[in-house]
Amino acid sequence: MQNEPAYERNWAGNYRYRASELVIPSSVEEIQERAAGSRRVKAIGSRHSFNGIADTEGTMLSLERLNRVVGLDRANGKVTVEGGIRYGELCAYLDERGYALPNLASLPHITVAGACATATHGSGDRIGNLATAVHALDIVTAGGEILAISRDDGDGLLDGAVVGLGCLGIVTALTLDVIPAFRMSQTVYENLPLAALEDHVEAIFSAGYSVSLFTDWRQASFNQVWIKRTEADAAQAPWEPSFYGATRATERKHPVPGLPADPCSEQLGIVG
Ligand SMILES: Cc1cc2nc3c(=O)[nH]c(=O)nc-3n(C[C@H](O)[C@H](O)[C@H](O)COP(=O)(O)OP(=O)(O)OC[C@H]3O[C@@H](n4cnc5c(N)ncnc54)[C@H](O)[C@@H]3O)c2cc1C
């Protein structure tokens, strides 16, 4: 593994990609040329998938150099980005301008295109998965043409393409719905009994703007419940000391027990 090129393994290092070469284009035109001139081409995002979904017998294309915001359309609440941008990069841009995405990936490192292509999560029952924010896509197809599809077309094509698993072509641009920036209050509860989830699944998953459960599968309980409420909602209802048998954490937590909580988002009900 010592002399392996970095692209050959995923983020965690536990999966080795298959591809005949890695190319990192600097322009959409270059992607079009590669697509038209190669027998097989597949995009790779930030390499956070755990499996062979990005593998190809041909050329693996990384869009890491195409990571800019193309434009913010304030009138229609839309932002258009290039296919290699990561959530952390996009959110900093939006927040500076008073906007936000309705939902975020758990990790700031993953690409918007990669997360949407795999229907990466929502959380709780109030917000859809990340792909539901996509309004339009530009896809470079096998022949090198750009296929522009939008929800505005009303033909259902976007719905069929947005979770494309990287199989339909190279997504070079995405237009996403944005909403006014908002702040959250988050609290972690520990040790939610499995029986409580069975009896109160609806109430538990609707207990906040975002609700996530974490388990290591070792006991008949969830190690942690992470609940995020909007600042306005949190101001109306105090965080209770217990939640369906789980206990409110009194110190910041990492979802993986034992790891330091430094890289995690704000907790303990503090607005952030
Ligand atoms: C620690 C960790 C926690 C995670 N937690 C969750 C979770 O809670 N819920 C959940 O649903 N997922 C979770 N994931 C999975 C992760 O969100 C997905 O694997 C996501 O696809 C990773 O995005 P990526 O940018 O790394 O894409 P990659 O893994 O690099 O690629 C994924 C797919 O997207 C395609 N793709 C990437 N870019 C493009 C593009 N420009 N055009 C066309 N296709 C493209 C690739 O071809 C491939 O098929 C987690 C992953 C990690 C490492």
Ligand as a Chemical Component Dictionary entry (heavy atoms), coordinates in Angstrom:
data_LIG
# 
_chem_comp.id                   LIG 
_chem_comp.type                 NON-POLYMER 
_chem_comp.pdbx_formal_charge   0 
_chem_comp.three_letter_code    LIG 
# 
loop_
_chem_comp_atom.comp_id 
_chem_comp_atom.atom_id 
_chem_comp_atom.alt_atom_id 
_chem_comp_atom.type_symbol 
_chem_comp_atom.charge 
_chem_comp_atom.model_Cartn_x 
_chem_comp_atom.model_Cartn_y 
_chem_comp_atom.model_Cartn_z 
_chem_comp_atom.pdbx_ordinal 
LIG C1  C1  C 0 -18.370 8.317  7.769   1  
LIG C2  C2  C 0 -19.464 8.199  6.713   2  
LIG C3  C3  C 0 -20.780 8.359  7.116   3  
LIG C4  C4  C 0 -21.806 8.269  6.191   4  
LIG N1  N1  N 0 -23.070 8.398  6.626   5  
LIG C5  C5  C 0 -24.093 8.243  5.785   6  
LIG C6  C6  C 0 -25.428 8.292  6.259   7  
LIG O1  O1  O 0 -25.667 8.502  7.445   8  
LIG N2  N2  N 0 -26.425 8.121  5.370   9  
LIG C7  C7  C 0 -26.187 7.922  4.032   10 
LIG O2  O2  O 0 -27.125 7.798  3.245   11 
LIG N3  N3  N 0 -24.922 7.848  3.560   12 
LIG C8  C8  C 0 -23.887 8.001  4.403   13 
LIG N4  N4  N 0 -22.605 7.887  3.936   14 
LIG C9  C9  C 0 -22.396 7.562  2.536   15 
LIG C10 C10 C 0 -22.074 8.788  1.666   16 
LIG O3  O3  O 0 -22.939 9.841  1.926   17 
LIG C11 C11 C 0 -22.229 8.368  0.208   18 
LIG O4  O4  O 0 -21.364 7.293  -0.039  19 
LIG C12 C12 C 0 -21.940 9.495  -0.779  20 
LIG O5  O5  O 0 -22.232 9.006  -2.081  21 
LIG C13 C13 C 0 -20.492 9.931  -0.737  22 
LIG O6  O6  O 0 -20.298 11.005 -1.626  23 
LIG P1  P1  P 0 -18.909 11.132 -2.410  24 
LIG O7  O7  O 0 -18.807 12.527 -2.902  25 
LIG O8  O8  O 0 -17.790 10.641 -1.569  26 
LIG O9  O9  O 0 -19.163 10.147 -3.623  27 
LIG P2  P2  P 0 -18.290 8.826  -4.125  28 
LIG O10 O10 O 0 -18.294 7.861  -3.003  29 
LIG O11 O11 O 0 -16.959 9.334  -4.561  30 
LIG O12 O12 O 0 -19.182 8.380  -5.301  31 
LIG C14 C14 C 0 -20.476 7.871  -5.046  32 
LIG C15 C15 C 0 -21.251 7.706  -6.355  33 
LIG O13 O13 O 0 -21.543 8.982  -6.891  34 
LIG C16 C16 C 0 -21.146 9.036  -8.247  35 
LIG N5  N5  N 0 -20.708 10.404 -8.552  36 
LIG C17 C17 C 0 -19.865 11.171 -7.823  37 
LIG N6  N6  N 0 -19.683 12.351 -8.428  38 
LIG C18 C18 C 0 -20.416 12.319 -9.579  39 
LIG C19 C19 C 0 -20.620 13.228 -10.648 40 
LIG N7  N7  N 0 -20.045 14.422 -10.692 41 
LIG N8  N8  N 0 -21.405 12.816 -11.682 42 
LIG C20 C20 C 0 -21.993 11.614 -11.679 43 
LIG N9  N9  N 0 -21.846 10.712 -10.687 44 
LIG C21 C21 C 0 -21.064 11.067 -9.651  45 
LIG C22 C22 C 0 -20.027 8.024  -8.387  46 
LIG O14 O14 O 0 -19.901 7.546  -9.713  47 
LIG C23 C23 C 0 -20.504 6.935  -7.439  48 
LIG O15 O15 O 0 -21.417 6.101  -8.102  49 
LIG C24 C24 C 0 -21.530 7.998  4.819   50 
LIG C25 C25 C 0 -20.205 7.856  4.403   51 
LIG C26 C26 C 0 -19.174 7.958  5.343   52 
LIG C27 C27 C 0 -17.746 7.798  4.889   53 
# 
loop_
_chem_comp_bond.comp_id 
_chem_comp_bond.atom_id_1 
_chem_comp_bond.atom_id_2 
_chem_comp_bond.value_order 
_chem_comp_bond.pdbx_ordinal 
LIG C1  C2  SING 1  
LIG C2  C3  SING 2  
LIG C2  C26 DOUB 3  
LIG C3  C4  DOUB 4  
LIG C4  N1  SING 5  
LIG C4  C24 SING 6  
LIG N1  C5  DOUB 7  
LIG C5  C6  SING 8  
LIG C5  C8  SING 9  
LIG C6  O1  DOUB 10 
LIG C6  N2  SING 11 
LIG N2  C7  SING 12 
LIG C7  O2  DOUB 13 
LIG C7  N3  SING 14 
LIG N3  C8  DOUB 15 
LIG C8  N4  SING 16 
LIG N4  C9  SING 17 
LIG N4  C24 SING 18 
LIG C9  C10 SING 19 
LIG C10 O3  SING 20 
LIG C10 C11 SING 21 
LIG C11 O4  SING 22 
LIG C11 C12 SING 23 
LIG C12 O5  SING 24 
LIG C12 C13 SING 25 
LIG C13 O6  SING 26 
LIG O6  P1  SING 27 
LIG P1  O7  DOUB 28 
LIG P1  O8  SING 29 
LIG P1  O9  SING 30 
LIG O9  P2  SING 31 
LIG P2  O10 DOUB 32 
LIG P2  O11 SING 33 
LIG P2  O12 SING 34 
LIG O12 C14 SING 35 
LIG C14 C15 SING 36 
LIG C15 O13 SING 37 
LIG C15 C23 SING 38 
LIG O13 C16 SING 39 
LIG C16 N5  SING 40 
LIG C16 C22 SING 41 
LIG N5  C17 SING 42 
LIG N5  C21 SING 43 
LIG C17 N6  DOUB 44 
LIG N6  C18 SING 45 
LIG C18 C19 SING 46 
LIG C18 C21 DOUB 47 
LIG C19 N7  SING 48 
LIG C19 N8  DOUB 49 
LIG N8  C20 SING 50 
LIG C20 N9  DOUB 51 
LIG N9  C21 SING 52 
LIG C22 O14 SING 53 
LIG C22 C23 SING 54 
LIG C23 O15 SING 55 
LIG C24 C25 DOUB 56 
LIG C25 C26 SING 57 
LIG C26 C27 SING 58 
# 
